[in-house]
């Protein structure tokens, strides 16, 4: 149910990104939850890791997801943890 709500909100917001934007929003939200459970690193770090994980799991292409997330966020220093 939550996935459908986030998907609808993301697609209805009018942003460009097609079906990838909801995946990144879901990953970012999961990362924010992980940041509260795991005190190591900041919330942005876990959001980035989760965005890459959700995208990689959905696309079935982990290297493509890593490159995509690094390109979108321009966080080159996070390339190694991904």
Secondary structure by P-SEA (a helix, b strand, c coil): caaaaaaaaaaacccccaaaaaaaaaaaaaaaaaaaacccccaaaaaaaaaaaaaaaaaccaaaaaaaaaaaaccccccccc
